[in-house]
Amino acid sequence: MFPVLRKGLPAVGLFVCLVAGAQEMHVHPAPEKLGEVSFPISCKPSVQQEFNRAVALLHSFAYAAAQEAFRGVAEQDPGCAMAHWGIAMTYFHQLWEPAMATSSVASAQQEIERAVRIGSATESEREFIQAAGLVFQDAATVPYSTRDHNYERAMADLASKNKSDVEAQVFYALALLSNASPTDRTHARQKEAAEILEPLYRSYPQHPGIPHYLIHAYDNAELASRGLPAAKAYSQIAPSAPHALHMPSHIFTRLGLWDDSIASNVAARDAARKVGDIGEELHAMDYLVYAYLQSGRDAEAAQVIGQLKAMPKSNSSDFKTGYAATAMPIRYAVERRQWADAAAIVPPVSAPPHVIAMAIWARGLGQARGGHPAEAAVAIGDLQRIEDQLQSAGNVYWATQVKIMKREVMAWTAESEGKHDTAVTTMREAADEEDAIEKLPVTPGPIVPAREQLGDLLLGQGHPDLACKEFELTLVSTPGRRGALNGAARSAELMRSAAVPAG
């Protein structure tokens, strides 16, 4: 592996000076640092360096910048088929939702067709191109999940035949992660990806994709502690990529390391703002609000929400931006038990149905916990309609998540109506179902875990012993959650008081 450098720059990592226009005193930005990638291709030697840089950007999900770099390679070498493979891959956001926009499929197909027409001198290049083509082939008639599994199988074959090809192994590991089922609590695909990536990490410690995908592999309660080395390294390997500054916070959040998460997301937010990446900026801000609230730094969380309100309206139809912009004020109201504020949440216009559901959930929760069960019943009906809509569309994951939200509102509504046993049974069903399914990478987790809410419900009913067990279970899966910590402490205090003899 060799550093990716611009001509005339010193060979120290991947440092590429971004030469600004004429400025006073000739001040220049810090050198670009994206990590070290070596992906030898059969194109002109003069484009190899820029191709490596484009792949490094791709591995840090800097899709727009990567596409610009791959297009630059294609312009310099019109006979470079792999440049068009790279452009197509920038439309394939494997771990995001949606993985590809419907509007981008035709463009990606055109790039694959160009790559095939140009042809490649090596079999492995042809297989990279063919594998990518499977993702976009027959997109109008074949479900994405089928096409993604076809891509994974093609990459498995490529990686098996090219065991010394680092990029074949890394892209195969990413394909495994993209097909990891959120209902598989054994995390089989995550573990398989990690088995590929860990030895590579020891041999190529400056490769940006390896620690990035290790973080994703370990982004679950079972494996999170294994992700700390990669989390601590990735932001140092590729600090020029805003996503690389944010990604460590996935592990920090899993482990309740709030100060580390805050530092990670402050850096990511600022870096994303500088390059105009609104989606990444909002994503970092959402994680930042979450970490501030868990740290008891409510005023700083409020400042971030103030910054959100001052920003131009984002595209709420995009899940990543719509989710983050909607979640932040909901987190602030619900975590602080401001039920009137929660009840006043307005669902975003033109957002995906599962984002709208989150706002309706907050309203219903605020109404039920504020003593207005009739109003909460309206939210329950709205959530049922969205659940049915998602189920009909084949979006089983989010249909399940909306069902959990619906049950939570039903439980608090029953509690408001004095139906205490029904409330506990319904909330326990929500908690058990939530425990059986993983979160997606775009979210830090549920606004408030259902099991934490179950503890809160039991505590309010005068059962501190039962509540304490639920809070402790919450802290096993989500260490350091402020609500669960406070609930466990309050439960223990009430149990001690009950154990002290009167008089």
C-alpha positions as CSV (number, residue, x, y, z in Angstrom):
1,M,0.0,0.0,0.0
2,F,1.3,3.5,-0.8
3,P,0.2,7.0,0.2
4,V,-2.1,8.8,-2.1
5,L,-0.5,12.1,-3.0
6,R,-0.9,15.0,-5.3
7,K,2.1,15.7,-7.5
8,G,4.8,17.7,-5.8
9,L,3.6,17.2,-2.3
10,P,5.6,15.4,0.4
11,A,5.0,11.6,0.8
12,V,3.4,11.6,4.3
13,G,0.0,9.8,4.4
14,L,-2.6,11.1,2.1
15,F,-2.1,14.9,2.3
16,V,-3.5,16.8,-0.6
17,C,-3.4,20.6,-0.3
18,L,-6.6,22.3,-1.3
19,V,-5.3,25.4,-2.9
20,A,-7.7,28.2,-2.3
21,G,-8.2,31.1,-4.6
22,A,-6.2,34.3,-4.1
23,Q,-6.5,35.4,-0.4
24,E,-4.9,38.0,1.7
25,M,-1.5,36.9,3.1
26,H,-1.7,33.7,1.0
27,V,-3.4,31.7,3.8
28,H,-4.2,28.1,2.8
29,P,-6.4,25.5,4.4
30,A,-4.8,22.6,6.3
31,P,-3.6,19.7,4.0
32,E,-6.2,17.2,3.1
33,K,-5.9,13.9,5.0
34,L,-8.1,11.0,3.9
35,G,-6.0,7.9,4.8
36,E,-4.0,5.6,2.6
37,V,-5.5,3.6,-0.2
38,S,-3.9,1.6,-2.9
39,F,-6.2,0.3,-5.6
40,P,-4.1,-0.5,-8.7
41,I,-6.0,-0.2,-11.9
42,S,-5.1,-0.7,-15.6
43,C,-5.7,2.9,-16.5
44,K,-3.1,5.5,-17.3
45,P,-0.5,5.7,-14.6
46,S,-1.1,9.5,-14.4
47,V,-4.6,8.9,-12.9
48,Q,-3.7,6.3,-10.4
49,Q,-3.1,8.8,-7.6
50,E,-6.4,10.6,-8.1
51,F,-8.3,7.3,-8.4
52,N,-6.9,6.2,-5.0
53,R,-8.0,9.5,-3.6
54,A,-11.5,9.0,-5.0
55,V,-11.7,5.5,-3.4
56,A,-10.6,6.9,-0.1
57,L,-13.4,9.5,-0.3
58,L,-15.8,6.7,-1.2
59,H,-14.8,4.7,1.9
60,S,-15.6,7.7,4.1
61,F,-19.0,8.1,2.4
62,A,-18.0,11.5,1.0
63,Y,-20.1,10.6,-2.0
64,A,-20.3,14.0,-3.7
65,A,-16.6,14.6,-3.4
66,A,-15.8,11.1,-4.5
67,Q,-18.0,11.4,-7.6
68,E,-16.2,14.6,-8.6
69,A,-12.9,12.9,-8.2
70,F,-13.9,9.9,-10.2
71,R,-15.2,12.2,-13.0
72,G,-11.9,13.9,-13.0
73,V,-10.2,10.5,-13.6
74,A,-12.6,9.8,-16.4
75,E,-11.8,13.2,-18.0
76,Q,-8.1,12.6,-17.8
77,D,-8.3,9.1,-19.1
78,P,-11.5,8.5,-21.2
79,G,-10.4,4.8,-21.5
80,C,-10.5,4.2,-17.8
81,A,-13.5,1.9,-17.2
82,M,-12.9,1.8,-13.4
83,A,-13.6,5.6,-13.2
84,H,-17.1,4.9,-14.3
85,W,-17.4,2.0,-11.8
86,G,-16.4,4.5,-9.2
87,I,-19.0,7.1,-10.3
88,A,-21.7,4.4,-10.2
89,M,-20.6,3.3,-6.7
90,T,-21.2,6.9,-5.4
91,Y,-24.9,6.4,-6.1
92,F,-24.9,3.2,-3.9
93,H,-25.1,4.3,-0.2
94,Q,-25.1,0.8,1.3
95,L,-25.5,1.6,4.9
96,W,-27.8,4.6,4.6
97,E,-31.5,4.9,3.9
98,P,-32.4,4.8,1.2
99,A,-29.4,2.9,-0.2
100,M,-30.0,4.5,-3.5
101,A,-32.4,7.2,-4.7
102,T,-34.8,6.2,-7.4
103,S,-33.8,9.2,-9.3
104,S,-30.1,8.1,-9.4
105,V,-30.6,4.6,-10.8
106,A,-30.6,5.5,-14.4
107,S,-27.4,7.6,-14.0
108,A,-25.7,4.7,-12.3
109,Q,-26.8,2.2,-15.0
110,Q,-25.3,4.5,-17.6
111,E,-22.0,4.6,-15.8
112,I,-21.9,0.8,-15.6
113,E,-22.8,0.6,-19.3
114,R,-19.9,3.0,-20.2
115,A,-17.5,0.9,-18.1
116,V,-18.6,-2.3,-19.9
117,R,-18.3,-0.6,-23.3
118,I,-14.8,0.7,-22.6
119,G,-13.7,-2.7,-21.2
120,S,-10.9,-3.5,-18.7
121,A,-7.6,-5.2,-19.1
122,T,-7.9,-7.3,-15.9
123,E,-10.4,-9.9,-14.9
124,S,-10.8,-8.5,-11.4
125,E,-11.7,-5.0,-12.8
126,R,-14.4,-6.7,-15.0
127,E,-15.7,-8.5,-11.9
128,F,-15.9,-5.2,-9.8
129,I,-17.9,-3.6,-12.7
130,Q,-20.2,-6.7,-13.1
131,A,-20.8,-6.8,-9.4
132,A,-21.8,-3.2,-9.2
133,G,-24.0,-3.6,-12.3
134,L,-26.1,-6.2,-10.3
135,V,-27.2,-3.5,-7.9
136,F,-28.7,-1.3,-10.5
137,Q,-29.9,-4.0,-13.0
138,D,-33.7,-4.4,-13.3
139,A,-34.2,-1.9,-10.5
140,A,-37.8,-1.2,-11.6
141,T,-38.8,-4.8,-11.3
142,V,-36.4,-6.5,-8.8
143,P,-36.5,-5.6,-5.1
144,Y,-33.5,-3.8,-3.8
145,S,-32.8,-6.5,-1.2
146,T,-32.6,-9.1,-3.9
147,R,-30.2,-6.9,-6.0
148,D,-28.1,-6.2,-2.9
149,H,-27.8,-9.9,-2.1
150,N,-26.8,-10.5,-5.7
151,Y,-24.0,-7.9,-5.3
152,E,-22.9,-9.5,-2.0
153,R,-22.6,-12.9,-3.7
154,A,-20.6,-11.5,-6.6
155,M,-18.2,-9.7,-4.2
156,A,-17.8,-12.9,-2.2
157,D,-16.7,-14.7,-5.3
158,L,-14.3,-11.8,-6.2
159,A,-12.9,-11.7,-2.7
160,S,-12.4,-15.4,-2.7
161,K,-10.5,-15.4,-5.9
162,N,-8.4,-12.4,-5.0
163,K,-7.4,-13.0,-1.3
164,S,-4.4,-10.6,-1.6
165,D,-6.6,-7.8,-3.1
166,V,-7.2,-5.4,-0.2
167,E,-10.1,-3.5,-1.9
168,A,-11.9,-6.7,-2.9
169,Q,-11.8,-7.8,0.8
170,V,-12.9,-4.4,2.1
171,F,-15.8,-3.9,-0.3
172,Y,-16.9,-7.5,0.3
173,A,-17.0,-6.8,4.1
174,L,-19.1,-3.7,3.4
175,A,-21.5,-5.8,1.3
176,L,-21.9,-8.2,4.3
177,L,-22.7,-5.3,6.5
178,S,-25.3,-3.9,4.1
179,N,-27.2,-7.2,4.2
180,A,-27.0,-7.7,8.0
181,S,-30.5,-8.3,9.3
182,P,-31.6,-6.0,12.1
183,T,-33.5,-9.0,13.5
184,D,-30.4,-11.2,13.7
185,R,-29.3,-10.8,17.4
186,T,-26.4,-13.2,16.7
187,H,-24.9,-10.5,14.5
188,A,-23.6,-13.2,12.1
189,R,-22.8,-11.0,9.1
190,Q,-21.2,-8.3,11.3
191,K,-18.9,-10.9,12.8
192,E,-18.1,-12.3,9.4
193,A,-17.2,-8.8,8.2
194,A,-15.1,-8.2,11.3
195,E,-13.2,-11.4,10.7
196,I,-12.2,-10.1,7.3
197,L,-11.4,-6.6,8.5
198,E,-9.4,-7.1,11.7
199,P,-6.4,-8.8,10.1
200,L,-6.4,-6.1,7.4
201,Y,-6.5,-3.4,10.0
202,R,-3.3,-4.8,11.5
203,S,-1.6,-4.8,8.1
204,Y,-3.1,-1.5,6.8
205,P,-3.6,0.7,9.8
206,Q,-4.1,3.9,7.7
207,H,-6.7,2.6,5.4
208,P,-9.9,4.6,6.0
209,G,-12.5,2.0,5.0
210,I,-11.2,-0.7,7.4
211,P,-11.8,1.1,10.7
212,H,-15.0,2.7,9.3
213,Y,-16.6,-0.6,8.6
214,L,-15.3,-2.1,11.8
215,I,-17.2,0.6,13.7
216,H,-20.4,-0.4,11.8
217,A,-19.7,-4.1,12.4
218,Y,-19.4,-3.4,16.2
219,D,-22.3,-0.9,16.4
220,N,-24.5,-3.1,18.6
221,A,-24.7,-3.8,22.3
222,E,-23.0,-7.2,22.0
223,L,-19.9,-6.1,20.2
224,A,-19.5,-2.4,20.9
225,S,-16.5,-2.7,23.3
226,R,-14.5,-4.3,20.4
227,G,-15.0,-1.2,18.4
228,L,-13.1,1.2,20.6
229,P,-9.7,0.9,18.8
230,A,-11.2,1.6,15.4
231,A,-13.3,4.4,16.9
232,K,-10.3,6.1,18.4
233,A,-8.3,5.7,15.2
234,Y,-10.7,6.6,12.3
235,S,-11.0,10.3,13.0
236,Q,-7.2,10.5,13.0
237,I,-6.8,8.6,9.8
238,A,-9.3,10.7,7.7
239,P,-10.0,14.0,9.5
240,S,-10.7,15.7,6.2
241,A,-13.9,13.7,5.9
242,P,-16.7,14.9,8.1
243,H,-18.2,11.4,8.3
244,A,-14.9,10.1,9.7
245,L,-15.0,12.6,12.5
246,H,-18.6,11.6,13.4
247,M,-18.4,7.8,13.1
248,P,-16.5,7.1,16.3
249,S,-19.5,8.5,18.2
250,H,-21.4,5.4,17.1
251,I,-19.2,3.3,19.5
252,F,-19.0,6.1,22.1
253,T,-22.9,6.2,22.2
254,R,-23.1,2.5,22.5
255,L,-20.8,2.6,25.5
256,G,-22.1,5.7,27.2
257,L,-18.9,7.7,26.6
258,W,-20.7,11.0,26.3
259,D,-17.7,13.4,26.5
260,D,-16.0,11.5,23.6
261,S,-19.3,11.5,21.6
262,I,-19.7,15.3,22.1
263,A,-16.1,16.0,21.0
264,S,-16.5,13.7,18.0
265,N,-19.8,15.3,16.8
266,V,-18.7,18.9,17.5
267,A,-15.8,18.3,15.1
268,A,-18.0,16.5,12.6
269,R,-20.7,19.3,12.6
270,D,-18.1,22.0,12.1
271,A,-16.3,20.1,9.3
272,A,-19.6,19.3,7.5
273,R,-20.7,23.0,7.8
274,K,-17.5,24.1,6.1
275,V,-18.0,21.9,3.1
276,G,-21.7,22.5,2.9
277,D,-22.8,18.9,3.7
278,I,-26.2,19.6,5.3
279,G,-27.1,15.9,5.8
280,E,-23.8,15.1,7.6
281,E,-24.1,18.3,9.7
282,L,-27.6,17.5,10.9
283,H,-26.6,13.9,11.5
284,A,-23.8,15.0,13.8
285,M,-26.1,17.6,15.5
286,D,-28.6,14.9,16.3
287,Y,-26.0,12.7,18.0
288,L,-24.7,15.8,19.7
289,V,-28.1,16.6,21.2
290,Y,-28.4,13.1,22.4
291,A,-25.0,13.1,24.1
292,Y,-25.6,16.5,25.7
293,L,-28.9,15.3,27.1
294,Q,-27.4,12.1,28.5
295,S,-24.7,14.3,30.1
296,G,-27.2,16.6,31.8
297,R,-26.0,19.5,29.6
298,D,-29.5,20.6,28.7
299,A,-28.5,24.2,28.0
300,E,-26.0,23.1,25.4
301,A,-28.5,20.8,23.8
302,A,-30.9,23.7,23.5
303,Q,-28.1,25.7,21.8
304,V,-27.8,23.1,19.1
305,I,-31.6,23.1,18.6
306,G,-31.4,26.9,18.3
307,Q,-28.8,26.4,15.6
308,L,-31.1,24.0,13.8
309,K,-33.9,26.5,13.8
310,A,-31.6,29.2,12.4
311,M,-30.6,26.9,9.5
312,P,-32.3,27.1,6.1
313,K,-35.1,24.5,5.7
314,S,-33.6,21.2,4.8
315,N,-35.0,18.6,2.4
316,S,-37.3,16.7,4.8
317,S,-38.0,14.1,2.1
318,D,-34.5,12.8,2.5
319,F,-34.5,10.4,5.4
320,K,-31.1,11.3,6.8
321,T,-31.8,15.0,7.0
322,G,-35.5,14.6,7.8
323,Y,-34.9,12.2,10.7
324,A,-32.2,14.3,12.3
325,A,-34.1,17.6,12.0
326,T,-37.3,16.0,13.4
327,A,-35.6,14.0,16.2
328,M,-33.7,16.8,17.8
329,P,-36.6,18.9,19.3
330,I,-38.4,15.6,20.2
331,R,-35.4,14.4,22.1
332,Y,-35.2,17.7,24.0
333,A,-38.9,17.7,25.0
334,V,-39.3,14.0,25.8
335,E,-36.0,13.4,27.6
336,R,-36.7,16.4,29.8
337,R,-40.3,15.3,30.4
338,Q,-41.8,18.5,29.0
339,W,-45.1,16.8,28.0
340,A,-46.8,20.0,26.8
341,D,-43.9,20.7,24.5
342,A,-44.0,17.1,23.2
343,A,-47.7,17.4,22.6
344,A,-47.1,20.5,20.5
345,I,-44.6,18.8,18.1
346,V,-45.7,19.4,14.5
347,P,-45.0,16.6,12.0
348,P,-42.7,17.6,9.2
349,V,-44.2,18.2,5.7
350,S,-43.2,15.8,2.9
351,A,-41.1,13.6,5.2
352,P,-41.0,9.8,4.9
353,P,-43.9,8.2,6.8
354,H,-41.6,6.7,9.5
355,V,-40.2,10.2,10.2
356,I,-43.7,11.6,10.5
357,A,-44.5,8.7,12.8
358,M,-41.8,9.8,15.2
359,A,-43.4,13.3,15.5
360,I,-46.9,11.7,15.9
361,W,-45.5,9.4,18.6
362,A,-44.1,12.5,20.5
363,R,-47.5,14.2,20.3
364,G,-49.3,11.1,21.5
365,L,-46.8,10.5,24.3
366,G,-47.1,14.2,25.5
367,Q,-50.9,14.0,25.4
368,A,-51.1,10.7,27.3
369,R,-48.6,11.7,29.9
370,G,-50.1,15.1,30.2
371,G,-53.5,13.6,31.1
372,H,-55.3,13.9,27.8
373,P,-56.0,10.3,26.7
374,A,-58.7,11.2,24.2
375,E,-56.2,13.3,22.2
376,A,-53.6,10.5,22.5
377,A,-56.1,8.1,20.9
378,V,-56.0,10.2,17.7
379,A,-52.2,9.7,17.6
380,I,-52.6,5.9,18.1
381,G,-54.9,5.8,15.1
382,D,-52.5,7.8,13.0
383,L,-49.6,5.5,14.0
384,Q,-51.7,2.5,13.0
385,R,-52.3,3.9,9.6
386,I,-48.6,4.6,9.0
387,E,-47.8,1.1,10.3
388,D,-50.2,-0.4,7.7
389,Q,-48.8,1.9,5.0
390,L,-45.2,0.7,5.7
391,Q,-46.2,-2.9,5.9
392,S,-48.0,-2.7,2.6
393,A,-44.9,-1.1,1.0
394,G,-42.7,-4.0,2.3
395,N,-40.8,-1.8,4.8
396,V,-41.1,-4.4,7.5
397,Y,-38.3,-2.8,9.7
398,W,-40.0,0.5,10.0
399,A,-43.4,-1.0,10.2
400,T,-42.2,-2.8,13.3
401,Q,-40.6,0.3,14.8
402,V,-43.9,2.2,14.3
403,K,-45.8,-0.6,15.9
404,I,-43.5,-0.2,18.9
405,M,-44.2,3.5,19.1
406,K,-47.9,2.9,18.8
407,R,-47.8,0.4,21.7
408,E,-45.9,2.9,23.9
409,V,-48.5,5.6,23.3
410,M,-51.2,2.9,24.0
411,A,-49.5,2.0,27.3
412,W,-49.3,5.5,28.6
413,T,-52.9,6.2,27.4
414,A,-54.1,3.1,29.4
415,E,-52.1,4.4,32.4
416,S,-53.8,7.8,32.1
417,E,-57.2,6.0,32.1
418,G,-56.3,4.0,35.2
419,K,-55.9,0.7,33.4
420,H,-52.6,-0.1,35.1
421,D,-52.3,-3.8,34.2
422,T,-53.1,-3.1,30.6
423,A,-50.5,-0.4,30.6
424,V,-47.7,-2.7,31.9
425,T,-48.6,-5.5,29.6
426,T,-48.7,-3.3,26.5
427,M,-45.4,-1.6,27.4
428,R,-43.7,-4.9,28.1
429,E,-44.8,-6.1,24.6
430,A,-43.2,-3.0,23.1
431,A,-40.0,-3.5,25.1
432,D,-39.7,-7.1,24.2
433,E,-40.2,-6.4,20.5
434,E,-37.7,-3.5,20.6
435,D,-35.1,-5.7,22.2
436,A,-35.4,-8.1,19.3
437,I,-34.5,-5.6,16.6
438,E,-31.4,-3.5,16.0
439,K,-31.3,0.2,15.3
440,L,-30.2,1.4,11.9
441,P,-26.9,3.4,11.5
442,V,-28.6,6.7,10.9
443,T,-30.1,6.8,14.5
444,P,-28.5,6.8,17.9
445,G,-31.3,4.6,19.0
446,P,-35.0,5.1,20.1
447,I,-35.8,8.5,21.5
448,V,-36.4,6.7,24.8
449,P,-36.1,2.9,25.0
450,A,-39.3,1.1,25.6
451,R,-37.8,-0.8,28.5
452,E,-36.8,2.4,30.2
453,Q,-40.4,3.6,29.7
454,L,-41.5,0.3,31.3
455,G,-39.4,1.0,34.3
456,D,-40.8,4.5,34.5
457,L,-44.3,3.1,34.3
458,L,-43.7,0.6,37.1
459,L,-42.1,3.2,39.3
460,G,-45.1,5.5,38.9
461,Q,-47.3,2.6,39.9
462,G,-45.4,2.1,43.1
463,H,-43.3,-1.0,42.2
464,P,-39.7,0.2,42.6
465,D,-38.4,-3.4,42.8
466,L,-39.9,-4.3,39.4
467,A,-38.9,-0.9,38.0
468,C,-35.3,-1.3,39.1
469,K,-35.0,-4.5,37.1
470,E,-36.2,-2.8,33.9
471,F,-33.9,0.2,34.4
472,E,-30.9,-2.2,34.9
473,L,-31.8,-4.1,31.8
474,T,-32.0,-0.8,29.9
475,L,-28.5,0.1,31.1
476,V,-27.1,-3.3,29.8
477,S,-28.1,-2.5,26.3
478,T,-27.7,1.3,26.5
479,P,-25.1,2.2,29.1
480,G,-25.1,5.6,30.6
481,R,-28.6,6.6,29.7
482,R,-29.6,9.4,32.0
483,G,-33.2,8.5,32.4
484,A,-32.4,4.8,33.3
485,L,-29.7,5.9,35.7
486,N,-32.0,8.3,37.5
487,G,-34.8,5.8,37.5
488,A,-32.6,3.0,38.9
489,A,-31.3,5.4,41.6
490,R,-34.9,6.5,42.5
491,S,-36.0,2.9,42.6
492,A,-33.2,1.9,44.9
493,E,-33.9,4.9,47.2
494,L,-37.6,3.9,47.5
495,M,-36.7,0.3,48.2
496,R,-34.3,1.4,51.0
497,S,-36.9,3.6,52.5
498,A,-39.4,0.8,52.5
499,A,-37.0,-1.5,54.2
500,V,-36.3,0.9,57.1
501,P,-38.5,-0.1,60.1
502,A,-41.0,2.6,61.2
503,G,-40.3,4.5,64.4
